[in-house]
C-alpha cells in the first residue's frame, strides 16, 4: 500500500548533511543550542555538536568505513 502526501514535494539541496547543518554558522552561533532534549532540558550547542560529529566520523574512518559504504543507525 502506498501513500501520497497532500503537500508539495520537498526540495533536497545538493549538499551533505554537515554542510546543511553547519554551513552558514558564524563563530557567534557556536554557543547556541543545536539540540534540546525535551524531557531533561539538556542542551548541546553547535560547537559541541560539530565536535561530536567530527569525532564520530574519525572513529568510523578509523574502524575502516570508507566513502560509499552503507551504515545503519538505530537510535
C-alpha beads as a LAMMPS data file, in Angstrom:
LAMMPS data file: protein, C-alpha beads

75 atoms
74 bonds

1 atom types
1 bond types

-500.0 500.0 xlo xhi
-500.0 500.0 ylo yhi
-500.0 500.0 zlo zhi

Masses

1 110.0

Atoms # bond

1 1 1 0.000 0.000 0.000
2 1 1 1.439 3.396 -0.895
3 1 1 0.544 6.810 0.446
4 1 1 0.830 10.254 -1.090
5 1 1 1.349 13.487 0.767
6 1 1 -1.123 16.309 0.235
7 1 1 1.852 18.697 0.455
8 1 1 4.210 19.657 -2.384
9 1 1 7.483 17.769 -2.769
10 1 1 10.387 18.977 -0.649
11 1 1 13.465 20.219 -2.478
12 1 1 16.595 18.464 -1.254
13 1 1 19.759 20.535 -1.757
14 1 1 22.870 19.045 -3.359
15 1 1 24.761 19.378 -0.061
16 1 1 25.963 16.962 2.579
17 1 1 24.141 16.902 5.904
18 1 1 27.047 18.620 7.723
19 1 1 27.034 21.348 5.056
20 1 1 23.314 21.896 5.639
21 1 1 23.608 21.938 9.446
22 1 1 26.914 23.795 9.867
23 1 1 27.353 25.600 6.539
24 1 1 26.388 29.152 7.486
25 1 1 27.395 29.099 11.149
26 1 1 29.227 32.153 12.411
27 1 1 31.503 31.974 15.445
28 1 1 28.732 33.739 17.405
29 1 1 26.379 30.826 16.681
30 1 1 28.582 28.080 18.151
31 1 1 27.228 28.659 21.674
32 1 1 23.582 28.486 20.555
33 1 1 21.560 25.351 21.285
34 1 1 21.506 22.915 18.371
35 1 1 19.676 20.087 20.154
36 1 1 17.421 20.325 23.202
37 1 1 16.205 17.180 24.961
38 1 1 12.577 17.947 25.740
39 1 1 12.391 15.518 28.671
40 1 1 15.519 16.612 30.545
41 1 1 16.109 20.077 29.117
42 1 1 19.729 19.120 28.349
43 1 1 21.193 21.172 25.511
44 1 1 24.012 20.531 23.053
45 1 1 25.356 23.662 21.392
46 1 1 26.539 23.861 17.773
47 1 1 30.214 23.910 18.771
48 1 1 29.878 20.701 20.771
49 1 1 27.716 19.089 18.088
50 1 1 30.301 19.902 15.413
51 1 1 32.999 18.360 17.618
52 1 1 30.913 15.211 18.230
53 1 1 30.159 14.812 14.508
54 1 1 33.866 15.121 13.620
55 1 1 34.873 12.690 16.390
56 1 1 32.278 10.152 15.242
57 1 1 33.434 10.481 11.616
58 1 1 37.053 9.973 12.716
59 1 1 36.142 6.841 14.665
60 1 1 34.152 5.401 11.750
61 1 1 37.063 6.073 9.363
62 1 1 39.499 4.550 11.874
63 1 1 37.339 1.415 12.034
64 1 1 37.611 1.007 8.255
65 1 1 34.461 2.714 6.989
66 1 1 35.033 4.407 3.638
67 1 1 33.062 6.649 1.272
68 1 1 30.315 4.627 -0.387
69 1 1 29.958 2.139 2.491
70 1 1 26.493 1.703 3.963
71 1 1 25.793 2.269 7.660
72 1 1 22.584 1.634 9.569
73 1 1 21.872 3.819 12.599
74 1 1 19.456 2.828 15.328
75 1 1 18.508 5.329 17.974

Bonds

1 1 1 2
2 1 2 3
3 1 3 4
4 1 4 5
5 1 5 6
6 1 6 7
7 1 7 8
8 1 8 9
9 1 9 10
10 1 10 11
11 1 11 12
12 1 12 13
13 1 13 14
14 1 14 15
15 1 15 16
16 1 16 17
17 1 17 18
18 1 18 19
19 1 19 20
20 1 20 21
21 1 21 22
22 1 22 23
23 1 23 24
24 1 24 25
25 1 25 26
26 1 26 27
27 1 27 28
28 1 28 29
29 1 29 30
30 1 30 31
31 1 31 32
32 1 32 33
33 1 33 34
34 1 34 35
35 1 35 36
36 1 36 37
37 1 37 38
38 1 38 39
39 1 39 40
40 1 40 41
41 1 41 42
42 1 42 43
43 1 43 44
44 1 44 45
45 1 45 46
46 1 46 47
47 1 47 48
48 1 48 49
49 1 49 50
50 1 50 51
51 1 51 52
52 1 52 53
53 1 53 54
54 1 54 55
55 1 55 56
56 1 56 57
57 1 57 58
58 1 58 59
59 1 59 60
60 1 60 61
61 1 61 62
62 1 62 63
63 1 63 64
64 1 64 65
65 1 65 66
66 1 66 67
67 1 67 68
68 1 68 69
69 1 69 70
70 1 70 71
71 1 71 72
72 1 72 73
73 1 73 74
74 1 74 75
